[in-house]
Amino acid sequence: MKRSRRDFLRDATIAAALIPQIARAKPRKPALELPAVIATWDYGVTLCTAAQKVFADGGDVLDALEKGVNAVEDDPSVHTVGFNSWPNEDGVVQLDASMIDGRGHRAGAVGALEGIKNPISVARKVMDRTGHVMLVGAGALAFAKKMGFKEEALLLPETKKEWEQMKKESFWKDNHDTVCAIGMDAKGNLASAVSTSGLSNKLAGRLGDSPIVGAGNYCDNDVGAACATGIGELAIKNAASFAIVERMRAGIDPKRACDEILARVMAKHPYVKTDETAQLAFIAMNKAGQVGAAALRKQKKFFRYALMRGTKTAPALVDVKPMI
């Protein structure tokens, strides 16, 4: 039967009205819950829990990461970050830290800082209160004191005694657990922060990757962020965190980006494949809030990260399968 122009227009109108309903009926991938924080190692749960409270109270992403890292720095049972960390070969605790604010692409860092238990907070002051990026050694301490930080002894007597005994053993390269954190607020703004005492028994004045923007820590608000833990020299020589973010800029997901850069490090430094004391691991988060991680090997501790999403669900630990 021949259809009239009126019939055609009527059917077309009905079809057009149905299209939005059909589109709405399609299953959609649920949006990743924000705010979100990813942090390295088991103590990442402590960090994420403290950060979550800041977010729940309406705090900023920088406040959340700073308070989260502070919670680990203040813990005397953690000997690789902040207070009561393993000292350098001279028996002196020297701390490194850096923070990057994706908004405005700002950064602050301190290196070989002595006598101040919260280097991440000093790094933030460098970012917020100066036109510099990094302060080190005596200059970093003088600046911290000017900003109101209290100088104090960082090594407990019992820990120093344990360190003196351990100096006789070859355990040092297996103790390099940097606390790394990447956060995203509800608006999608990114920030990252790292803090460490560096390699145990290191040479006095040695800086690892943690205070070096692009090596141990990098954040671009348009793309994502990445952080490194392990032997800092490997991260420095490969600009590892920057390289991971650039892979994400090219459209690679965080997990694959971490894997690819770790594989690059292994290719450039073949000795890490057989040196069981060598470790390097990464965490990353992209602009969509997706996360990923990679680890070279399993040592005394299995590398894992803590992940916090939203302000009501408790952070969870995620194991990372080692590459070798």
ZARO-260249 format. One record per residue: residue number from 0; residue in three letters; z negated, x, y negated of N, C-alpha, C in turn. Coordinates in pm, whole numbers, always signed. Atoms other than C-alpha are relative to their C-alpha. Layout:
REM ZARO-260249
   num   residuo      n.Z      n.X      n.Y     ca.Z     ca.X     ca.Y      c.Z      c.X      c.Y
   NUM       Ala        Z        X        Y        Z        X        Y        Z        X        Y
...
***
This chain:
REM ZARO-260249
   num   residuo      n.Z      n.X      n.Y     ca.Z     ca.X     ca.Y      c.Z      c.X      c.Y
     0       Met       +0      +84     +118       +0       +0       +0       +0      +89     -124
     1       Lys      -14      -78     +122      +98     +129     -341     -126      -15      -85
     2       Arg     +121       +1      +82     -205     +230     -552      +38       -3     -147
     3       Ser      -26      +10     +143     -219     +137     -917      -66     +117      -72
     4       Arg      +61     -106      +82     -308     +381    -1195     -149      -28      -19
     5       Arg     +141      +37      +15     -632     +186    -1237      -79      +41     +123
     6       Asp      +68      -39     -123     -722     +244     -869      -22     +151       +5
     7       Phe       +8     -146       -2     -652     +618     -904     -112      +49      -91
     8       Leu     +103      -40      +96     -873     +651    -1211     -139      -36      +49
     9       Arg     +129      +43      -53    -1153     +454    -1045      -48      +96     +108
    10       Asp      +38      -91     -108    -1150     +674     -732      -34     +140      -52
    11       Ala      +25     -132      +58    -1135     +991     -942     -136       +3      -68
    12       Thr     +130       +8      +68    -1437     +877    -1143     -114       +3     +100
    13       Ile     +103       +3     -105    -1637     +805     -826      -17     +140      +60
    14       Ala       +5     -135      -60    -1547    +1147     -680      -70      +98      -94
    15       Ala      +62      -90      +97    -1647    +1324     -999     -151      -22       -6
    16       Ala     +143      +31       +5    -1983    +1148     -996      -73      +54     +123
    17       Leu      +61      -46     -124    -2045    +1257     -634      -14     +151       +7
    18       Ile       -2     -147       -9    -1974    +1630     -692     -136      +61      -29
    19       Pro     +132      -58      +25    -2311    +1710     -856     -100      -29     +112
    20       Gln      +91      +34     -108    -2491    +1527     -573      +25      +88     +121
    21       Ile      -35      -87     -113    -2303    +1730     -311      -52     +141      -26
    22       Ala      +46     -135      +35    -2384    +2051     -496     -151      +10      +14
    23       Arg     +145       -3      -10    -2751    +1958     -514      -47       -3     +144
    24       Ala      +38      +13     -140    -2755    +1889     -143       +9     +132      +75
    25       Lys      -16     -128      -68    -2656    +2248      -56     -133      +74       +2
    26       Pro     +126      -76       -5    -2951    +2458      +66       +6     +120      -92
    27       Arg       +5     -112      +90    -3058    +2715     -187     -107     +100      +44
    28       Lys      +98     -102      -30    -3236    +3045     -134     -114      -11     -100
    29       Pro     +111      +15      +94    -3585    +3009     -281      -12     +121      -92
    30       Ala      +15     -108      +97    -3644    +3214     -596     -121      +84      +35
    31       Leu     +112      -88      -26    -3869    +3518     -558     -110      -28     -102
    32       Glu     +111      +38      +88    -4212    +3440     -699      -41     +115      -91
    33       Leu      +44      -97     +100    -4320    +3620    -1015     -131      -48      -60
    34       Pro      -21     -145       +7    -4512    +3811    -1132       -7      +65     +139
    35       Ala       +0      -73     -127    -4472    +4073     -861      -37     +145      -24
    36       Val      +36     -142       +5    -4612    +4420     -792      +18      +58     +139
    37       Ile       -8      -77     -125    -4525    +4673     -521      -70     +132      -26
    38       Ala      +78     -122      +18    -4756    +4972     -470      -11      +75     +132
    39       Thr       -2      -85     -119    -4770    +5265     -227     -135       +5      +73
    40       Trp     +112      -31      -87    -5008    +5326      +65     -100     -116      +13
    41       Asp      +96     +106      -28    -5301    +5124     +193      -79      -39     -124
    42       Tyr      +74      +33     +121    -5486    +5150     -137      +86      -77     -101
    43       Gly      -85      +87      +81    -5189    +4966     -286      -55     -142       -6
    44       Val      +63     +133       +1    -5381    +4651     -188     -103       -9     -112
    45       Thr      +99       -5     +109    -5662    +4754     -423      +71      -10     -135
    46       Leu      -77       +2     +124    -5406    +4817     -696      +56     -139      -28
    47       Cys      -63     +131      +19    -5221    +4489     -644     -102     -109      -29
    48       Thr     +104     +100      +23    -5544    +4290     -633      -49       +5     -145
    49       Ala      +43      -15     +139    -5657    +4432     -967     +110      -45      -97
    50       Ala     -111      +42      +85    -5311    +4379    -1118      +16     -151       +0
    51       Gln      -13     +145      -12    -5301    +4023     -991     -101      -72      -88
    52       Lys     +103      +61      +85    -5625    +3943    -1171      +41       +6     -148
    53       Val      -46      -12     +139    -5480    +4075    -1498     +107     -103      -30
    54       Phe     -105     +100      +18    -5173    +3858    -1456      -58     -141       -4
    55       Ala      +61     +133       -5    -5387    +3556    -1366      -72      -34     -130
    56       Asp      +70      +20     +128    -5580    +3606    -1690      +94       +2     -119
    57       Gly     -100       +3     +107    -5256    +3611    -1888      +36     +136      -57
    58       Gly      -26     -135      +48    -5232    +3990    -1923     +145      +43      +12
    59       Asp     -134      -57       +3    -4922    +4198    -1984      +25      +85     +125
    60       Val      -36      -79     -117    -4733    +4387    -1712      -54     +143      -11
    61       Leu      +56     -134      +17    -4846    +4721    -1860     -150       +0      +28
    62       Asp     +144      +13      -27    -5209    +4606    -1855      -25      -12     +150
    63       Ala      +17      +23     -144    -5167    +4492    -1495      +15     +130      +78
    64       Leu      -20     -126      -72    -5028    +4825    -1375     -107     +102      -35
    65       Glu     +104      -95      +39    -5275    +5031    -1577     -132      -30      +70
    66       Lys     +126      +36      -64    -5577    +4841    -1447       +8      +16     +151
    67       Gly      -18      -18     -144    -5434    +4847    -1096      -12     +146      +41
    68       Val       +8     -144      -30    -5386    +5225    -1100     -142      +51      -26
    69       Asn     +138      -40      +28    -5730    +5268    -1261      -92      -27     +118
    70       Ala      +85      +37     -113    -5886    +5091     -962       +8     +104     +111
    71       Val      -16     -105     -101    -5745    +5362     -733      -54     +132      -53
    72       Glu      +49     -125      +61    -5819    +5649     -975     -152       +8       +3
    73       Asp     +146       +4       +6    -6184    +5540     -992      -67       +9     +137
    74       Asp      +56       +5     -135    -6232    +5530     -614      -26     +142      +52
    75       Pro      +29     -137      -45    -6413    +5850     -500      +42      +29     +144
    76       Ser      -42      -21     -139    -6296    +5795     -141     +148      +36       +9
    77       Val     -142      -37       +3    -5932    +5851     -245       +9     +140      -59
    78       His       +4     -140      +43    -5890    +6229     -265     +133      +52      -54
    79       Thr     -130      -44      +50    -5532    +6239     -392      +36      -63     -134
    80       Val      -23      +69     +126    -5565    +6029     -708     -129       -2      -81
    81       Gly     +112      +19      +92    -5800    +6050    -1007     -129      +70      +39
    82       Phe     +134      -54      -20    -6173    +6104     -969      -22      +46     +144
    83       Asn      +35      -56     -131    -6292    +6324     -679     +122      +35      +86
    84       Ser     -121      -42      -72    -5942    +6441     -587      -15     +143      +51
    85       Trp       -3     -138      -46    -5872    +6757     -389      +45      +90     -116
    86       Pro      -34      -89     +110    -5859    +7050     -634     +116      +94      +31
    87       Asn     -102     -101      -21    -5601    +7323     -685      -63     +123      +66
    88       Glu      +51     -116      -75    -5639    +7670     -529     -118      +68      -69
    89       Asp     +114      -55      +73    -5889    +7765     -801     -122      -90       +2
    90       Gly     +111      +92       -9    -6112    +7470     -719      -11      -95     -118
    91       Val       -2      +85     +118    -6012    +7273    -1031      +89     -121      +25
    92       Val      -80     +122      -13    -5891    +6911    -1026      +92      -11     -121
    93       Gln     -100      +19     +105    -5568    +6880    -1228      +85     -122      +36
    94       Leu      -62     +130      -28    -5410    +6536    -1258     +131      -19      -79
    95       Asp     -130      +34      +60    -5056    +6412    -1334      +18     -151       +3
    96       Ala      -29     +144       +2    -4940    +6063    -1432     +112      -30      -98
    97       Ser      -99      +48      +96    -4664    +5872    -1605      +13     -151       +9
    98       Met      -21     +144       +7    -4584    +5518    -1713     +129      -25      -78
    99       Ile     -124      +37      +69    -4254    +5357    -1817       +0     -150      -24
   100       Asp      -12     +141      +38    -4212    +5028    -2003     +148      -32      -11
   101       Gly     -142      +34       +2    -3874    +4874    -1928      +45      -58     -132
   102       Arg      -31      +56     +131    -3884    +4685    -2257       +0     +114     -101
   103       Gly       -8     -109      +97    -3761    +4939    -2508      +19     +136      +64
   104       His      -24     -124      -72    -3720    +5206    -2238      -94     +111      -50
   105       Arg     +100      -94      +49    -4043    +5380    -2342      -70      +68     +118
   106       Ala      +68      -72     -108    -4230    +5642    -2140     -109      +89      -58
   107       Gly     +107      -92      +35    -4550    +5845    -2152      -49      +70     +125
   108       Ala      +42      -77     -117    -4680    +6120    -1923      -99     +108      -39
   109       Val      +88     -114      +15    -4951    +6380    -1880       +7      +84     +127
   110       Gly       -4      -90     -115    -4959    +6686    -1655     -110     +103       -7
   111       Ala     +106     -100      -10    -5226    +6931    -1536     -118      -35      -91
   112       Leu     +109      +49      +83    -5487    +6719    -1712     -132      +20      +74
   113       Glu     +131      -25      -59    -5846    +6827    -1644     -107      -82      -70
   114       Gly     +119      +61      +57    -6172    +6642    -1695      +10     -145      -41
   115       Ile      -18     +142      +33    -6031    +6290    -1743      +42      -73     +127
   116       Lys      -24      +60     -132    -6045    +6060    -1441     +113     -102       +2
   117       Asn     -104     +103       +4    -5784    +5806    -1559     +124      +50      -74
   118       Pro     -118      -56      +68    -5466    +6001    -1640     +106     -104      -34
   119       Ile     -102     +101      +31    -5251    +5686    -1627      -29      -64     -135
   120       Ser      +36      +59     +129    -5443    +5549    -1926      +33      +95     -115
   121       Val      -39      -98     +102    -5386    +5872    -2118     +152       +1      -16
   122       Ala     -146       +7       +5    -5016    +5857    -2027      +46     -120      -83
   123       Arg      -37     +117      +80    -5003    +5508    -2174      -25      +23     -148
   124       Lys      +26      -32     +140    -5162    +5633    -2495     +108      +91      -57
   125       Val     -110      -86      +45    -4896    +5905    -2516     +121      -87      -34
   126       Met     -114      +90      +22    -4634    +5629    -2487      -20      -88     -122
   127       Asp      +26      +98     +106    -4801    +5389    -2730      -32      +61     -136
   128       Arg      +55      -53     +124    -4948    +5623    -2989      +72     +124      -55
   129       Thr      -70     -119      +48    -4708    +5919    -3018     +151      -20      +12
   130       Gly     -145       +0      -15    -4339    +5993    -3046      +44      +91     +113
   131       His      -30      -90     -112    -4362    +6226    -2744       +8      -76     +131
   132       Val       -1      +57     -135    -4314    +6164    -2375     -106      +67      +88
   133       Met      +91      -69      -90    -4526    +6433    -2206      -90      +98      -74
   134       Leu      +96     -100      +43    -4841    +6628    -2288      -63      +62     +123
   135       Val      +53      -68     -118    -4983    +6890    -2051     -119      +87      -35
   136       Gly     +107      -96      +11    -5288    +7106    -1994     -101      -28     -109
   137       Ala     +102      +10     +104    -5525    +7175    -2280      +41      -99     -109
   138       Gly      -47      +94     +102    -5309    +6976    -2521      -20     -144      +44
   139       Ala      +21     +136      -52    -5327    +6669    -2298     -147      -38       -6
   140       Leu     +144      +27       +5    -5706    +6700    -2276      -46      -25     -143
   141       Ala      +37      +18     +140    -5742    +6739    -2653      +44     -136      -52
   142       Phe      -51     +131      +41    -5527    +6431    -2708      -86     -111      +60
   143       Ala      +81     +103      -67    -5727    +6230    -2453     -134      -16      -70
   144       Lys     +130       +6      +69    -6055    +6318    -2624      +15      -62     -138
   145       Lys      -26      +60     +131    -5904    +6225    -2960      +16     -151      +12
   146       Met      -20     +143      -24    -5815    +5887    -2810     -126      -68      +53
   147       Gly     +127      +61      -40    -6177    +5834    -2705      -35      +11     +147
   148       Phe      +31      -16     -142    -6163    +5933    -2337     -115     +100      +18
   149       Lys     +116      -84      -25    -6478    +6090    -2196      +34     +109     +101
   150       Glu      -20     -111      -92    -6454    +6437    -2041     -117       +5      +97
   151       Glu     +105       -2     -103    -6647    +6464    -1713      +43      +84     +118
   152       Ala      -30      -72     -123    -6670    +6658    -1389      +69      -95      +97
   153       Leu      -78      +89      -86    -6415    +6518    -1145      -18      +24     +149
   154       Leu      +15      -33     -141    -6523    +6679     -820     -146      -10      +42
   155       Leu     +136      +13      -52    -6833    +6569     -629      -36     +121      +85
   156       Pro      +41     -119      -75    -7036    +6852     -469      +37       -5     +148
   157       Glu      -31      +10     -143    -6988    +6722     -115     +150      +12      +28
   158       Thr     -145      -12      -17    -6611    +6698     -165      +44     +144      -19
   159       Lys      -32     -142      +20    -6597    +7054     -299      -35      +81     +124
   160       Lys      +41      -70     -121    -6786    +7173       +8     +100      -24     +112
   161       Glu     -101      +34     -101    -6540    +6990     +233     +130      +73      -27
   162       Trp     -123      -70      +40    -6250    +7140      +37       -7     +148      +37
   163       Glu      +17     -142      -32    -6390    +7493      +84      +19      +26     +148
   164       Gln      -20      -13     -144    -6395    +7438     +459     +146      -21      +37
   165       Met     -139      +32      -31    -6048    +7286     +464      +97     +108      -46
   166       Lys      -87     -108      +46    -5905    +7583     +274      +35      +95     +114
   167       Lys      -22      -90     -113    -5934    +7770     +603     +101      -58      +99
   168       Glu      -93      +68      -92    -5705    +7518     +773     +134      -24      -69
   169       Ser     -134      +22      +55    -5336    +7440     +726      +30     -149      -12
   170       Phe      -18     +145      +11    -5372    +7077     +624      +65      -41     -132
   171       Trp      -25      +34     +140    -5259    +7096     +263     +126      -82      -22
   172       Lys     -125      +71      +29    -4900    +6976     +277       +0     -143      +54
   173       Asp       +7     +137      -54    -5009    +6661     +460      -94      -87      -84
   174       Asn      +88      +75      +89    -5221    +6544     +166      +64       -8     -138
   175       His      -75      +10     +126    -4995    +6433     -116      +35     -146      -27
   176       Asp      -24     +144      +11    -5036    +6057     -146      -11      -46     -145
   177       Thr       -4      +51     +137    -4931    +5954     -495      -15     -151       +0
   178       Val       +2     +145      +17    -5025    +5605     -607     +114      -36      -94
   179       Cys     -118      +43      +76    -4704    +5443     -729       -2     -152      -10
   180       Ala       -4     +145      +17    -4661    +5094     -870     +116      -41      -87
   181       Ile     -106      +62      +79    -4376    +4882     -998      -38     -146      -19
   182       Gly      +36     +138      +27    -4442    +4550    -1167     +107      -75      -77
   183       Met      -90      +87      +75    -4240    +4258    -1297      -78     -124      -42
   184       Asp      +72     +118      +48    -4380    +3982    -1516      +83     -126      +21
   185       Ala      -67     +128      -23    -4285    +3615    -1513     +131      -14      -76
   186       Lys     -124       +3      +78    -4010    +3682    -1770     +104      +97      +54
   187       Gly      -94      -95      -59    -3847    +3949    -1554       -3     +138      -61
   188       Asn      +14     -133      +57    -3967    +4251    -1754      -62      +94     +101
   189       Leu      +43      -99      -98    -4022    +4566    -1551      -82     +112      -63
   190       Ala      +74     -120      +38    -4267    +4855    -1573      -34      +76     +127
   191       Ser      +37      -81     -116    -4367    +5141    -1344     -106     +100      -40
   192       Ala     +109      -92      +27    -4661    +5378    -1313      -32      +82     +124
   193       Val      +39      -88     -111    -4763    +5676    -1097     -116      +89      -45
   194       Ser     +114      -85      +29    -5080    +5886    -1077      -35      +81     +125
   195       Thr      +27      -86     -115    -5177    +6180     -856      -76     +125      -40
   196       Ser      +56     -133      +19    -5370    +6502     -815      +97     +106      +52
   197       Gly     -103      -93      -46    -5057    +6657     -664      -33      +61     +135
   198       Leu      +22      -67     -127    -5035    +6884     -364     -138      +65       +1
   199       Ser     +130      -64      -14    -5375    +6993     -241      +17     +152       +4
   200       Asn       -2     -147       +1    -5452    +7363     -301     +122      +58      -71
   201       Lys     -117      -45      +76    -5154    +7387     -537      -38     +114      -94
   202       Leu      +23     -101     +101    -5114    +7675     -780      -47      -66     -129
   203       Ala      +48      +53     +127    -5300    +7621    -1106     +117      -17      -95
   204       Gly     -108      +26      +95    -5068    +7462    -1362     +124      -60      +61
   205       Arg     -118      +60      -63    -4824    +7328    -1105      +14     -145      -38
   206       Leu      -31     +141      +25    -4659    +7000    -1206      +87      -50     +113
   207       Gly      -84      +63      -99    -4519    +6770     -943     +100      -92      -65
   208       Asp     -101      +93      +52    -4269    +6490     -983      -62     -114      -80
   209       Ser      +60     +121      +58    -4520    +6227    -1098       +9      -10     -152
   210       Pro      -10      +15     +145    -4520    +6310    -1471     +142      +15      -53
   211       Ile     -137      -29      +44    -4145    +6377    -1480      +85     -126      +12
   212       Val      -84     +121       +5    -3935    +6079    -1588     +132      +28      +72
   213       Gly     -124      -17      -77    -3645    +6038    -1346      -23      +62     +136
   214       Ala      +32      -63     -129    -3811    +6233    -1064      -96      -87      +80
   215       Gly      +98      +80      -72    -4130    +6061     -956       -8     -143      -45
   216       Asn      +15     +132      +61    -4084    +5753    -1171     +117      -27      -92
   217       Tyr     -107      +38      +93    -3798    +5571    -1340      +11     -152       -4
   218       Cys       -8     +144      +18    -3752    +5222    -1482     +104      -33     -105
   219       Asp     -100      +51      +94    -3459    +5046    -1650      -10     -152       +5
   220       Asn      +26     +143       +2    -3530    +4689    -1756     +123      -83      +38
   221       Asp     -122      +72      -35    -3166    +4590    -1698      +35      +10     +147
   222       Val      -42      -31     -138    -3155    +4723    -1342     -115      -10     +100
   223       Gly     +110       -6      -96    -3485    +4799    -1168      -81     +125      -20
   224       Ala      +88     -116       +9    -3740    +5071    -1102      -20      +60     +138
   225       Ala      +28      -70     -125    -3825    +5331     -839     -105     +106      -24
   226       Cys     +104     -102       +7    -4113    +5570     -765       +1      +79     +131
   227       Ala       +1      -87     -116    -4170    +5858     -525     -141      +49      +32
   228       Thr     +124      -62      -46    -4460    +5992     -319      +37     +101     +108
   229       Gly      -32     -105      -96    -4467    +6307     -110      +10     +134      -70
   230       Ile      -17     -132      +60    -4357    +6661     -188      +81      -14     -129
   231       Gly      -62      +25     +129    -4281    +6642     -559     +120      +86      -29
   232       Glu     -113      -90      +25    -4049    +6940     -561     +131      -59      +51
   233       Leu     -121      +64      -54    -3803    +6746     -345      +49     -110      -93
   234       Ala      -38     +107      +93    -3808    +6450     -584      +55      +57     -130
   235       Ile      -47      -61     +125    -3766    +6677     -887     +142      +53      +17
   236       Lys     -130      -67      -17    -3471    +6873     -747     +114      -99      +24
   237       Asn     -104     +100      -26    -3287    +6550     -666       -5     -117      -98
   238       Ala      +15     +109      +97    -3389    +6337     -968       -5     -133      +75
   239       Ala       -5     +104     -103    -3479    +6095     -692      -17     -142      -52
   240       Ser      +24     +136      +47    -3619    +5793     -875     +115      -49      -87
   241       Phe     -116      +35      +82    -3338    +5796    -1129     +120      -32      +89
   242       Ala     -114      +20      -89    -3083    +5826     -849       -8     -135      +71
   243       Ile      +15     +129      -66    -3227    +5521     -671      +35     -114      -95
   244       Val      -31     +105      +98    -3210    +5311     -987     +150       -6      -27
   245       Glu     -145       +0      +22    -2850    +5421    -1041      +76      -61     +118
   246       Arg      -63      +67     -114    -2762    +5310     -688      -16     -151      -14
   247       Met      +20     +143      +22    -2914    +4971     -770      +90      -50     -113
   248       Arg      -92      +39     +108    -2710    +4966    -1092     +141      -25      +54
   249       Ala     -133      +16      -61    -2402    +4997     -872       +6     -120      +94
   250       Gly       +0     +121      -81    -2507    +4681     -685      -64      +14     +136
   251       Ile      +64      -23     -129    -2689    +4837     -390     -141      -60       +0
   252       Asp     +132      +59       -6    -3003    +4654     -274     -106     +110       +8
   253       Pro     +103     -103       +8    -3339    +4838     -313      -23      +79     +129
   254       Lys      +24      -70     -127    -3388    +4920      +56     +110     +100      +29
   255       Arg     -112      -91      -28    -3043    +5069     +100       +4     +113     -103
   256       Ala       +1     -104     +103    -3072    +5256     -231     -102     +108      +35
   257       Cys     +101      -97      -41    -3395    +5421     -111      +48      +81     +120
   258       Asp      -50      -68     -120    -3239    +5503     +227     +106     +104      -36
   259       Glu     -111      -89      +35    -2929    +5657      +70      -48     +125      -72
   260       Ile      +48     -117      +72    -3121    +5885     -164      -86      +88      +90
   261       Leu      +76      -80      -94    -3361    +5993     +109      +93      +77      +93
   262       Ala      -99      -69      -83    -3061    +6076     +328      +65     +115      -77
   263       Arg      -57     -106      +84    -2918    +6278      +38      -96     +118       -7
   264       Val     +100     -106       +5    -3243    +6474      +10       +0      +78     +131
   265       Met       -2      -66     -131    -3235    +6547     +384     +123      +89      +16
   266       Ala     -123      -78      -10    -2875    +6669     +357       -7     +127      -86
   267       Lys      +11     -114      +91    -2956    +6897      +63     -108      +98      +44
   268       His     +113      -83      -42    -3276    +7029     +223      -25      -21     +150
   269       Pro       +6      +26     -145    -3222    +7039     +602     -134      +35      +65
   270       Tyr     +126      -42      -60    -3558    +7205     +666      -97     -117      +18
   271       Val      +95     +111      -10    -3738    +6874     +610      +13      -76     +132
   272       Lys      -19      +70     -126    -3593    +6745     +936      -90      +56     +110
   273       Thr      +80      -63     -105    -3797    +6992    +1140     -139      +40      -47
   274       Asp     +131      -35      +54    -4090    +7071     +909      -87     -125       -1
   275       Glu      +81     +121      -16    -4350    +6817    +1019     -102      -19     -113
   276       Thr      +90      +15     +114    -4561    +6885     +708      +72      -61     -121
   277       Ala      -78      +52     +113    -4278    +6764     +481       +3     -152       +2
   278       Gln       -4     +145      +11    -4298    +6407     +358      +58      -39     -136
   279       Leu      -53      +58     +123    -4114    +6202      +97      +25     -148      +28
   280       Ala      -19     +144      -16    -4113    +5826      +49      +25      -63     -136
   281       Phe      -35      +68     +124    -3983    +5582     -210      -34     -149      +10
   282       Ile       +1     +146      +13    -4046    +5228     -329      +92      -36     -116
   283       Ala      -91      +43     +106    -3807    +5028     -547       -5     -152      -15
   284       Met      -13     +142      +29    -3768    +4688     -712     +117      -18      -95
   285       Asn     -112      +23      +91    -3453    +4549     -868      -29     -115      -95
   286       Lys      +20      +99     +106    -3406    +4309    -1158      -21     -141      +56
   287       Ala      +19     +131      -63    -3398    +4014     -917     -137      -14      +65
   288       Gly     +131       +4      -64    -3746    +4104     -790       +1      +37     +146
   289       Gln       -7      -46     -138    -3622    +4226     -453      -60     +139      +11
   290       Val      +64     -130      -17    -3809    +4526     -312      +55      +70     +123
   291       Gly      -42      -80     -114    -3735    +4807      -71      -75     +130       +1
   292       Ala      +70     -127      -13    -3876    +5135      +57      +64      +83     +109
   293       Ala      -47      -91     -104    -3794    +5439     +268     -101     +112      +14
   294       Ala      +92     -110      -25    -4000    +5715     +428      +65     +100      +95
   295       Leu      -60     -104      -81    -3903    +6046     +581      -54       -2     +144
   296       Arg      +58       -7     -134    -4149    +6055     +874     -141      -59       +2
   297       Lys     +138      +40      -19    -4478    +5933    +1016      -85     +126      +14
   298       Gln      +92     -113      -12    -4761    +6179     +963     -135      -53      +49
   299       Lys     +130      +52      -42    -5135    +6123     +999      -11     -148      -32
   300       Lys       +1     +140      +41    -5084    +5799     +815     +142      -54       +2
   301       Phe     -129      +68       +2    -4801    +5550     +853      +27      -44     -144
   302       Phe      -28      +41     +137    -4628    +5499     +517      +20     -151       -6
   303       Arg      -14     +144      +22    -4664    +5142     +398      -20      -28     -148
   304       Tyr      +22      +41     +138    -4667    +4954      +74      -65     -137       -4
   305       Ala      +60     +131      +23    -4859    +4660      -64      +93      -78      -93
   306       Leu      -87      +85      +81    -4672    +4366     -215      -77     -123      -46
   307       Met      +63     +117      +60    -4809    +4102     -450     +107      -87      -64
   308       Arg      -91      +96      +65    -4615    +3790     -547      -82     -120      -47
   309       Gly      +77     +110      +55    -4759    +3527     -778     -144      +39      -25
   310       Thr     +139      -28      +35    -5122    +3500     -884     -101      -66      +94
   311       Lys      +91      +71      -89    -5266    +3305     -593       -2      +55     +142
   312       Thr       -7      -51     -136    -5149    +3466     -268      -45     +145       +5
   313       Ala      +52     -135      -11    -5334    +3780     -160     +110      +99      +34
   314       Pro     -100     -103      -31    -5131    +4104     -148       +4      +30     +150
   315       Ala      -17      -31     -143    -4994    +4204     +193      +57     +140      +16
   316       Leu      -53     -134      -32    -4921    +4542     +351     +126      -12      +85
   317       Val     -128       -1      -73    -4571    +4618     +480      +25     +141      +52
   318       Asp      -32     -130      -60    -4499    +4903     +723     +146      +37      -27
   319       Val     -136      -50      +24    -4192    +5119     +651      +39      +89     +118
   320       Lys      -46      -78     -113    -4001    +5250     +951      +50     +136      -48
   321       Pro      -44     -132      +47    -3962    +5629     +908     +142      +31      +44
   322       Met     -137      -33      -28    -3617    +5781     +903      +12      +95     +121
   323       Ile       -3      -92     -115    -3702    +6056    +1156     -137       -2      +69
***
